[in-house]
Amino acid sequence: MPKIPTWRTLVIAGVCLFAFLSLLPNFLSPAIRDSMPSWLPSRAITLGLDLQGGSYLLLEVDIEPVYRERLETMVNDVRAALRAARIGYRGLGVQGEAVALTLTDPAQRDQALAEIEKLNQSSLSTAGRIRDFDVDDQAGSIVLRLTDAKRNELRQSAISQSLEVVRRRIDQLGTREASIQRQGADRILVQVPGEKNPENVKRLLGRTARLTFHMVDLEGSVQDALKGKVPPGDMLLESAEREGSAPTHYLIKRPVDLSGESLTDAQPSFQDNQPVVSFRLDSAGARRFGKITQENVGRPFAIVLDDKVISAPNIREPILGGSGIISGSFTVESANELSILLRAGALPAPLKVVEERSVGAELGADSIRDGTIACLVAGIMVVALMIFYYGIFGVIADVALILNVMLVLGIMSLLGSTLTLPGIAGIVLTIGTSVDSNVLVYERIREERKGGRTPLSAINAGFGEALRTIVDANLTSLIAALALFQFGSGPVKGFAVTHGLGIVTNMFTAVYFSRSLVSLWYDRFRPATLPL
C-alpha cells in the first residue's frame, strides 16, 4: 500500500481538530463560550421542545375576517364611485359573502356597471394582478362577489403575513431557537423551547394588534347607535376601559385616518408617573398625522386597537414631530406587551388555538436520559460486535464510528441546530449503519484474500471494488433523508437532519479515514496474513 501523502494526513488531522473544536462548546458554560475568541466555534447544540420543555401551539388562521374586510373596502369604493358619477342607489352593503346594492333608477344600469368595472380595471393596472370581483346583475340589483383567484390571493397573503408577524413577536420575547412553520393549508405550528409559561405566548399571539386612528363623530348619538341606529359611515365601538360594570362606547368615523402600518417604533415609557406607550411614525405617516391634528384641533381623536378604543384624547395642538403617546389604564407589563405587538406589526387575520401542549423540563430530562442510554447501548453493542468479527480492523471501524458521531454533533453545533428526540433517533441509526461501509470493504477483502491475492493487493482491491457499492447505498439513503427534510415537518425534519448528516460524514470516515488507518497499520506491521 503506498505511503499516505502529507496532504491527506493534514486533511484528516484538520477534520479531527474541527470535530473536537466544534463539539467543545457543548461542554462549556455560556459565560466561557461568550469569552472565547471570535475565530473559535462558540455555538452549542440547542435542545428542542421535547428535550428541554416549552410550549407547543398549533394555530389556525381565520380567513373569513380578511374576506369581510375586503368586502367592506369594496362597499366604500363603490359608494365613492357611484356618488362621484351621480348614480342613485339604496341598500349598499355586505350581504353574506357578497356586496349588494339596488339602483333607484334602472336607466342608470349601464352607467353604474361601467363605473363598477373601472374599479376592477384599476386592480388590473399593476402587472400580474387579477380581477377582484365578478359582477352579477339581477333585475336592477347588482351583486359583487370576490373571484376565486382573489380569495386565494387574499388567503395566501394572510397566511404568509401571519407567519412573519408571529415570527417577529416570538423573537421579541427573547426566546432562542423557536420553531415557526406553516402546516397544512391554513395552520401555523409554533414551538417555543424553554418557555415556562405558555399563556404568555398565547396572549401575545392571540391578539390581532391592528392599530388604527379615527375621528370621533360628535354629531351622531351614542344612545341611538346602541339601539341599532348607527349613522352611515360610522362605527360603534366599545372602550377598552370600563367605568364600573357598564362599558363606555364611542361613535367613530369608519374611514381610517392613519393605520399602524405607519409605525416605525413603539416603546413603553412613563408620563405623569403612569405607564404609557410612546410611538414614532415614518415620514409619510408623520405628514398625515400632522395634517390631521392641524385640521382637527379641539376635536377627539380615537386610538383603536383590535376594534376597541384605547383612548380618545382631544387634539390640543398640531402634532408635527411624527411621534405621540398612547395612554390608558396600562400596567408596566401591559405597556411592554403592547409595545412588542405594535413593533412586530398587526396580524392580517385572527389566530385560533387549535391544539396546545406544554412539555415540562422533567419530561425533557427523561427524554435526554433515555436517548443517551439508547446511544450508549447502541454504540457499545456495535463496537463489541465489530471487534469480535474483525479484530484490529473492527477497532479501526470503531474509531471511524466515533469520529463520525463527533462530526455530526460538531456540524450541528456549528450551525446552531436544534436537537430533538427524533434527532437522537437519527444519531442512534447513524451509529448502527455507519459501520456498514466498513463491513462491505472487509468482506470484499476476505473474498480477495481467499482468491489468492496478497494482503496488500487484497486491501487495495477491497477498498477500490467496494467503493461503488458504498456510494450507491449512501446516495439512496441520502435521497430519502432529503425527501424527509423537504416534505416532512417538525419531528420528521429533526430525524432527517441528523440521519442525513450521518450519511455524509460516513462517506468520509468509513472510506477515506478508515483506509488511512489501515494504511498506517499495514506500513507499521507488514503482516504476512490478514486478521480477517
Secondary structure, 3 states (H helix, E strand, C coil): CCCCCHHHHHHHHHHHHHHHHHHHHHHCCHHHHHHCCCCCCCCCCEECHHHHCEEEEEEEECCHHHHHHHHHHHHHHHHHHHHHCCCCEEEEEEECCEEEEEECCHHHHHHHHHHHHHHHHHHHCCCCCCCCEEEEEECCEEEEEECHHHHHHHHHHHHHHHHHHHHHHHHCCCCCCCEEEEECCCEEEEEEECCCCHHHHHHHHCCCCCEEEEEECCCCCHHHHHCCCCCCCEEEEEEEEEECCEEEEEEEECCCCEEHHHEEEEEEEEECCEEEEEEEECHHHHHHHHHHHHHCCCCEEEEEECCEEEECCECCCCCCCCEEEECCCCCHHHHHHHHHHHHHCCCCCCEEEEEEEEECHHHHHHHHHHHHHHHHHHHHHHHHHHHHHHCHHHHHHHHHHHHHHHHHHHHHHHHCCEECHHHHHHHHHHHHHCCHHHHHHHHHHHHHHHCCCCHHHHHHHHHHHHHHHHHHHHHHHHHHHHHHHHHCCCHHHHHHHHHHHHHHHHHHHHHHHHHHHHHHHHHHHCCCCCCC
